[in-house]
Amino acid sequence: MTNDTNLAAAEQNCAAAWHTLAPVMDLITPMALRVAATLRLADLIDDGVTGMAELAQRSGSDPDALGRMLRQLVVRGVFTEPEPDVFAVNELSALLRSDHPSGMRTWLDLDGFGGQMDLAFTGLLHTVRTGKPAWERVFGAPFWQHLDADPALHASFDATMSASPEYLTDAAGGYDWSDFRHVLDIGGGDASLLAEVLRARPWLRGTLVDLPDTVERGRQRLASEGLAERCELVGQSFFEPLPAGGDVYVLRGVVHDWDDDEAVAILRRCAEAAGESGRVLIVEAHGTSGDDPASFAEMNLRMLVLSGGRERTLDDYRELVARAGLRVTSTHVTPLDNVLIDCRPG
Ligand SMILES: C[S@@+](CC[C@H](N)C(=O)[O-])C[C@H]1O[C@@H](n2cnc3c(N)ncnc32)[C@H](O)[C@@H]1O
C-alpha cells in the first residue's frame, strides 16, 4: 500500500468512528431539546408565534442564539423551518407540548426536577472517581438538603414522583390489604399512593410520614380527595422512631434512594414500629424483578449520581431486610413491573 492509500484508509476509519459514536456522544442536541422544552417553544409555535423575532421576545431569548439552537434541532428532525426565520412544530416537537399526555416537557424542563436531575450528570466524572453523588458537587448541597431548601424544586420532585397514576393503581392493586386497618406510608411523598390505597378501601385509615414540607403537600392532596378525616400526618425524619402499632409500613421508592447502611437504618425503624405483628412492605420498580436490565442499569447509576442510592435485585433485598431484623415472606411482580416485597419480623 502507498502512503496515500494508508492515509485515505485512516481518514475513512476516523470518519466511521465519529459516525458510529455520534448517536451516543452528542450532548448538543439533548441540551437544545431541554432548552426548547424549558422555553415552551412548541406551545408558542403551535399557538401561532412562529417568527423568530416574536418567538425570541415571547420566550425571553436572544433572537440570534435562539435561531442557531432551533436550526440544530431542525437538522435533527425536531421542528421545521418552512421559510427563513419561521418555525413550525412537527411530529417530534409536538411531543414537547405542555398538554401532551406523556408529560415529556416537564421531564425535560431545566427549571424543574427532571432537568435538574439530568444536569447532575455533568458531575458523573466526580461520581466515578470518588463513588460519591455528583448532585452535591454540581448543586452545592446533598440531594435531600438541596430539595428541602428549594420548595418549588421539591414540589416539582413530588409531582414527578406522582406522575403516571397508572403505576400507583398497579402497585396498590398488587397487594392484599383486606386484613389491615391501619397503613403507614413512610416517605410517602405527597400522599399519592396513600390516597390511591384509601380511596378504594373504605375500611382503612392511613398515616403519612415524610419531611414536614412534603407532608403539607400531602395534606392538601388528602383534603382535596376528601380523605383528610381518615389520615394522620407526621412530619418527621424516617431515621427517627416512627409511630408504632400500625399494621403495615409501606416504603415505596424509598429504599433505593439510599446506600445499604442508611437503607437498613430506615428498615429497622419500620421493623421496630411494626413490632411482632406488623409488616413492612417494600415497593420498588426499575428492573428489581430482573426483567428489565436496561432500566436497572440506568436507574442504578442515576440513584448513585443523585443521592448515593442504588437499585437492588430481589436477593439483595433479602439480605438487606435480614440486616434490619426482617425476613421476606413473599414477593409479587405486578403487570407494570412494580415489585412488592412483603416482610415480617424475622
Ligand atoms: C423517591 S421519593 C418517594 C415518594 C413516595 N413514596 C412515592 O412513591 O411517590 C422519597 C421520599 O422520601 C422522603 N424523604 C427523604 N428523606 C427523608 C427523611 N429523612 N425522612 C422522611 N422522609 C424523607 C422524600 O421527601 C420523598 O418524599
PDBQT file of the ligand as one rigid body, heavy atoms in Angstrom, charges set to zero:
ROOT
HETATM    1  C1  LIG A 401     -38.413   8.835  45.904  1.00  0.00    +0.000 C 
HETATM    2  S1  LIG A 401     -39.498   9.681  46.941  1.00  0.00    +0.000 S 
HETATM    3  C2  LIG A 401     -40.826   8.528  47.061  1.00  0.00    +0.000 C 
HETATM    4  C3  LIG A 401     -42.100   9.162  47.487  1.00  0.00    +0.000 C 
HETATM    5  C4  LIG A 401     -43.314   8.244  47.572  1.00  0.00    +0.000 C 
HETATM    6  N1  LIG A 401     -43.084   7.116  48.452  1.00  0.00    +0.000 N 
HETATM    7  C5  LIG A 401     -43.728   7.780  46.204  1.00  0.00    +0.000 C 
HETATM    8  O1  LIG A 401     -43.698   6.588  45.964  1.00  0.00    +0.000 OA
HETATM    9  O2  LIG A 401     -44.080   8.615  45.364  1.00  0.00    +0.000 OA
HETATM   10  C6  LIG A 401     -38.694   9.578  48.511  1.00  0.00    +0.000 C 
HETATM   11  C7  LIG A 401     -39.392  10.296  49.635  1.00  0.00    +0.000 C 
HETATM   12  O3  LIG A 401     -38.569  10.218  50.804  1.00  0.00    +0.000 OA
HETATM   13  C8  LIG A 401     -38.722  11.427  51.526  1.00  0.00    +0.000 C 
HETATM   14  N2  LIG A 401     -37.573  11.596  52.424  1.00  0.00    +0.000 N 
HETATM   15  C9  LIG A 401     -36.283  11.843  52.128  1.00  0.00    +0.000 A 
HETATM   16  N3  LIG A 401     -35.548  11.903  53.242  1.00  0.00    +0.000 NA
HETATM   17  C10 LIG A 401     -36.389  11.702  54.276  1.00  0.00    +0.000 A 
HETATM   18  C11 LIG A 401     -36.213  11.619  55.687  1.00  0.00    +0.000 A 
HETATM   19  N4  LIG A 401     -35.017  11.749  56.252  1.00  0.00    +0.000 N 
HETATM   20  N5  LIG A 401     -37.309  11.360  56.428  1.00  0.00    +0.000 NA
HETATM   21  C12 LIG A 401     -38.538  11.214  55.879  1.00  0.00    +0.000 A 
HETATM   22  N6  LIG A 401     -38.763  11.256  54.544  1.00  0.00    +0.000 NA
HETATM   23  C13 LIG A 401     -37.696  11.506  53.746  1.00  0.00    +0.000 A 
HETATM   24  C14 LIG A 401     -38.778  12.472  50.439  1.00  0.00    +0.000 C 
HETATM   25  O4  LIG A 401     -39.339  13.699  50.902  1.00  0.00    +0.000 OA
HETATM   26  C15 LIG A 401     -39.630  11.770  49.394  1.00  0.00    +0.000 C 
HETATM   27  O5  LIG A 401     -40.989  12.070  49.534  1.00  0.00    +0.000 OA
ENDROOT
TORSDOF 0
